[in-house]
Every structure is written in C-alpha cells, then in structure tokens.
Amino acid sequence: MNQIETPQSRCRFALAWGDITPPANIYHRMWGAAKHERATGVHRPLRATVAIFEAAEAAGTTQRQILLALDHCILGAVEHGQLVAHIAQATGQAAESILVVFSHTHGAGLMGLERASLPGGDLIPGYLRSVAECAAGLVKDALAKLAPADITYGHGRCNLAAHRDFWDAERRLWACGYNPAGPADDTVLVARVTDTDGKLLASVVNYACHPTTLAWDNTLISPDYIGALRETVERETGAPCLFLQGASGELGPVEGFVGDPAVADRNGRQLAYAALSALTALPAAGTRFRYTGPVVSGATLGAWAHEPLSAEEVAAKAAWQVARWNESLTYRPGQPTAVQVEAELKQFQADEETARAASDPAKAADCRAMAERKRRLLHRLSQLPPGEKFPLQVTLWRMGDAWWLGVQGEFYSVLQTELRRRFPGKAIIVATIAADWGASYLPPRELYGTGIYQETIAVVAPGSLEQVMEAVAQRMKDF
C-alpha cells in the first residue's frame, strides 16, 4: 500500500443550535428507583441542533435531509408526531425529510404528555410546544445558511463505553450494569465539516454509550456526559459540535448510575479528548496521503506527502442518494395485554401501600419502581401501531464516501460493527434512537429468552436486528 485514502463528502450544509433547557421544576423522574418527581435544578443546559444536508447540486426538498438532534432520552409516538408536523408546517419542508434523533440522556426527564397530571407534569405540554417552535426556528436559520461544504471523516478509540449485560452469579440474575468481561465497541467516528476555504463549520462525534452516568439519585436536568463532551470540543475547535448516539443497546459508561454530576463531566471530557485526537489527525479536504519515493540521507528514507485529488475524484465525493423506508418487523409473540398490565400495576400499587404500612421502606421502594415499569409498558402498548408488524423507520443517505444511517429503536452495537466490517474504507455514521421509541430494544437473535433486560422489553421478534442490518446493507450495495 503506497497511499492512504480518507473518506470524504461534498455537499451543501448548514448547522444551527439552540437552548431547550426546560423549567428547573419540571417533571423529571426518569428512573423507577428515583424518589423525586420534579427536578431541583440544572446541571448543564440541554440543546437542540439542526444540521441540514443536501446534494452539492440541490435536487429538491424531498432529497434534502434535515437532522434534528435533541438532548432528551426519548419521545413517544404522539409527541414525536406533533413535533415533526409542527416543523414541517412552520418551515414548508417535507415531513419525511425530517429525522429526529436523541442523545438519549437519562438526566433530561421523561417528557410524555401522559405525565401531565404528575408533579411538574403540567409544565410538559408548554415545554414540548417551545421545543417544536425552537426546532422550527433552527431549521429556518439553517436553510438560510446552506452553502457548499466538505466533510472529512476519521476514527479514534475511547474506552468510556463498556458492556452492560452483567450476570450476577450469586443472585442468579442478569443485571444491567458494568460487565468488565464483556466486549465493547470503542470506536469514535468523527466528521469535520469545512467550507470551501477550509474554515471549520462544525464537528460531529458519533459514539455508542448510554448516557446513564446520572441515575436515580440525580435530581438535576442534565445532558449527562454529552454536555462536557461538547463544551470541551467546542472550546478547542471554536465551532459547534454535534453528538450522535450510536448503537449502544448493550453499552454504558464504566462508571455510571451515580448522582454526582462531576462524574458525568469527567466521562464527557474522556470522550472529548479521544474525539479531538481523531479530529486533529484529519488531513485537509480534497487530498490523499501518498508515498512519494525514497530520499537518500543518512539512511534511505521513505517520504510521504498530502497531494490533491483530481477533479474527477473530487466530483465523486459529491455522490448523493437518499432512501427512507419502513422495515416491517414481526411483533414478538406473547405480548402482554393492556388489561394484564393494568392488573399488575394495581397489584404493585397495593403492595407498596402494604409495605409502607408495615414500615418496610425497601419493599415499598421496589414496588414503586415496579409500578413505574408497568406504567411505561402500558403507555408503550397504547402507542404501538396496530397489526402484526411494526413499521420500523429507517433513513439512509450517501454522501460521497460516507453513509449516514438514522434508525428507530435501540440496537445492539453489532449493527454498526458489522456494517463497518462489510464496507471497509467507508465512513458509516450510525444514529439510533431516531423517531419515537415505540420499537424499544433490538437485541441479537441469540439473546431472546435469556432474561436480559433489553430482551425482556423488546416488542419485535427474534431476528429483527438481523433483518434490519441486512436491509440496510443491501441498500448500501445498491447505492
């Protein structure tokens, strides 16, 4: 090998971001084990980021891709639908061109309209309207700034993320927590976006790790580790940083489930330094690194140099294709009915009251957490599309040497590792937890029936992850 090719894209691009931090006393309980309902303050502000991509030679609004990244954990189908509809109506953009993805921070609170009757929940409807208005404004701002751009891709490594399917041998159960013996994808995929003069417009960090540093003891609104990640990268680069959550179904931080915001900040800086290292190593856009021959000195040295690509090669970086589809996945057999779950919820509520009356706070806390688990299951069941199939939303677009994938649901990391294995030399950005959370988790086929948390709440049948992976791979081959 006598030359190194760096994956690159040419397109039209713009980015805009805004603050979407909710009121400090809004409903906040994200964790079943949490003892609070309302937030008590703000650790770091939450952010909405809009990035717009379109072909270097604009091909119409339906081919334009609008990416809205929110510092929230999830949204339900109703809330997501209202958000997209508002943005489309306010901006005149095609609804199908708007892809909403989530950083998946568990410190932002659970913003569901069904929570409106709970303490602080009365603030949720107005807050969601303000997020939609902010997002629409950001889309308008970005549309006005669309301009030619180059995107250069690279990758680094970070061991923040660890496997989190842990077998507790003493208690004979699976716990969702740090498993030091399990494998973890440590890939940090970065993208540097520059204008035609080489000025930095934005950086993108794509990494797979659940933002669950802060858990039930945390009462502050927080973007988790993503806040410190962005702050550190932006301080060093002078340009906005967009974070995209990868396929992290089985991945979480080594140190997590704490109440100390300083730990989240430390985790964010750890990832930021890895991303900055990868960004710093990127060559100039429109070049390759090539061996230029021997130089006779004290030793015969091998010289390498960055050389410009030909006009034809540069034009190839502007290749542009978009595919959007619903992948029909069979529902998992034996889903509980709403009647069954409602009965279980009432039983846990009754058991909680009994435990409190018996001065057994530990059992009462467990029953309260289980009741919350049943409430969420009821809400999820109420919003699942009818029929025998779940229409999983997928967006895939190619820009030159790169594919950007936005996919609904929480996938295990094999989705990204396998796609990257099959298409070496290409950059593959994978953003999961897109659209609403109805798809829940998509674990590998072999984990079904094991009792691992992610498998127990999966709504689609074994083999669904593999089906989506094959469908995406086929589209990539066809592009």
Secondary structure, DSSP 8 states (H G I E B T S, - for coil): --EE---EEEEEEEEEEEE----TTSB---STT---SB--EESS--EEEEEEEE-SS---TTT-EEEEEESSS---HHHHHHHHHHHHHHHT--GGGEEEEE---TTS----GGGTTSTTGGGHHHHHHHHHHHHHHHHHHHHHH-EEEEEEEEEEE---EEE-EEEETTTTEEEES--TTS----EEEEEEEE-TT--EEEEEEEE-----SB-TT--EE--THHHHHHHHHHHHHSS-EEEEE-S-TTEEESS-SBS-HHHHHHHHHHHHHHHHHHHHT---TTEEEEEEEEEESSSEEEEEEEEE--HHHHHHTT-EEEEEEEEEEEB-TT---HHHHHHHHHHHHHHHHHHHHTT-HHHHHHHHHHHHHHHHHHHHHHHS-SSSEEEEEEEEEEETTEEEEEEESEE-THHHHHHHHHSTTSEEEEEEEES-GGG-EE--GGGTTS--HHHHT--B-TTHHHHHHHHHHHHHHH-
